[in-house]
Each structure stands twice: as structure tokens, then as C-alpha cells.
């Protein structure tokens, strides 16, 4: 069964050749990996993607340094709980333009100089095009900084904090569809000079186990023909690699996520997959492959199960608006009123950015999810536990 996407332009030559070499179709997971991370043609791999208000999409760090300055006390709390007899690491996976890494390094250097003096910034970036832009931005970083790939991360035991800000939603996903009383894998197929999404082979093995094992989605016919959604097979190996990188420490995931009852709700018949380019959103994932970012929300229960399997202990979570209010955003807004009127334009821009960070219709709907490394399984002394600051009562 083909799923048409009218108005799609001709298939790029590189992608057409690759699909032909693969027999004419590939699982959606492979297609998503190609169009995002191919070193020559992928939107991330080539460095073509631009993050910011005038780019393809905006992130919290791209709006200014306020987000990192609010996050810094949480990072500092965790770093300060680690033993004081050795080096520390602040690891960011998928650092984008490098804005958050630079801003956090500056905030730690200014507010916690002793911790900053022991902390190395480790950036995990698989895409050479993005890494080049990050190096330019971080050329004057106040912390020592190095880049590693994901394979090296799992072999580099560190003590510290891993940040995953808008990263997991870009892991390649399997797209599945209800067809002929089966859950089927969707494939991207080359049909003439265009692409189509097709329900192909029924799910078997690990994918079917993932679907049924967590009880997230019924295996019977309670979803109609053509109903589709996503599975995230890359979560568990990704989380296991991050756990392998830390002998002690914490992971903070900041991303769009839904509870399973919402993620797999009957009315969500096309899943959460979206494409973004030049501040525009599209529900067509086949549109101009390699020029649009593709993203799919996370399922909270799947993420937590994968984290436990990978060696992480969930500590809790909340929405970004609640987290930033607990970290002092309201106090920052109040302080803006005390600034001189001569800086009115700047103050209004800062106020708008702060409000956007907590707006539930915008960035405030992100989930903040904290995990601690199960240090007993790593063979080290137990790391002290403390409630993450962002889960405390909002600061007045």
C-alpha cells in the first residue's frame, strides 16, 4: 500500500542511486539516517542546517544566554556532588551550533570558578559539518574542550554530567503502520521519479517485542487500517553508550515527549514525525530529502525503560516551564523591571525570550528528565543523591 505525498519534487540523484542499490526501498529508519547524517548530503552531516531565529528552527540557547544561565546552577549542583579529587566532565551530545556549550562554559567559569577549573567540555558530534561550526564558536571557550564521536564516548569513563538537549528526537526512528490486521514496517520506496511511504513486511523479532513488551500499543486490531506511529530502537543503545561513558554522574534529557497514552492515542493517527526548514513545519518527511530536519517526539515510558536497561536510574522530570521557574526565571523577570529605561529595547527582547522559554505553547512544553548513573553496577562508590534543583519549588 502506497502513501502518496503530492507535490514532492524529483528525487535527488544521490538518494535515487542509493535506493536503487538497496533494491528500490529501505526501512524508514535508514532513510532518516541518510537524509539527516550523510556526510555529504544530510542536513546535519553536511553542516547545512542552521539553528536560530533566522535559521531552520530556533532552540532555547539560540534565543540568548538566559537559558544556559538558568541551567548552570543545576549542572553545578551535580558537579559539586562528585568527589573533589579528580577531573570532571560536562558532556554535550549533538551540540548543534555550540551555543549551549559556550554559554554554559561561560556561566560555570563566572559563577563556580573552582568547579570550572576542574571541568572539561566534551562534545559528542558525529557530523563533521556541524563540528566545524562548533569549533569556530568555541575557539575562545573558557573551559578546555575536545570533540569525540559516539563510539569513543562509550570507551571514555568520565565523572560528570551528560546533556542531551533536543538530541533524542533526531535519532532515526522506525515508522510502523496498521495494515491487513498486522503491524507493518514502513519503507521509503523509489517509484519512478518520486518517493512513497509503503507498508511493507509485518513486524517480527525485536521490533514486535518492543511494541508488545512495554504494553504501549495493542497488538490487536483496535487501530484502523493506515494508522501509523513511531518506535525508537536507537534509544537503548544510545543510553547504554552514555552510561558507559560515566563512572559516576547524571544525564539530563531535554526534549519533546508524551506519555504513552497520549503518544499512541487513537486520534494520533499519523504519529509525531515532522519536518522543519526555514521556520516552516511540514508533515511530509519525503520533502526535499537532505534539506529538511526530521524529528519525532519521545515516548516517556519507552525512554525510561531504555534508560533503566542502559544502566540509568530515573530521578524524575517536569516540563521546561516548571523547571526554569524553579531555577529562578521569575526572579530574572522581576529584575528586568529594575533596569534603566535607557535599555528598554534590550530589556523587552530579553523579557520576550524568557517568556518564550516557559510558554506552554512554545518551548515551555519541553520535558526535563533527570537520570543518575547506577554507580554500584559500575563498580565504584555510590554517588550522593540529591533532588535535582529543577524539581524543587519555584523560586520566588
Buried (B, 14 or more C-beta within 10 A) or exposed (E): BEBEBEEBEEBBEBBBEBBEEBEEBBBBBBBBBBBBBBEEBBBBBBBBBBBBEEBBBBBBBBBBBBBBBBBBBBBBBBBBBBEEEEEBBBBBBBBBBBBBBBBBBBBBBEEBEEBBEBBBBBBBBBBBBBBEBBBEBBEEBBBEBEBBEBEBBBEBEBBBBBBBBBBBBBBBBBBBBBBEEBBBBBBBBBBEEBBBBBBBEBBEEEBBEBBBEBEBBEEEEEBEEEBBBBBBBBBBBBBBBBBBBBBBBBBBBBBBBBEBEBBBEEEBEBBBBBBBBEEEEBEBBBBBBBBBBBBBBBBBBBBBBBBBBBBBBBBEBBBBBBBBBBBBBBEBBEEBEEEEEEEEEEBEEBBEBBBBBBEEEBBBBBBBBBBBBBBEEBEBEEBEEEEBBBBEEBBE
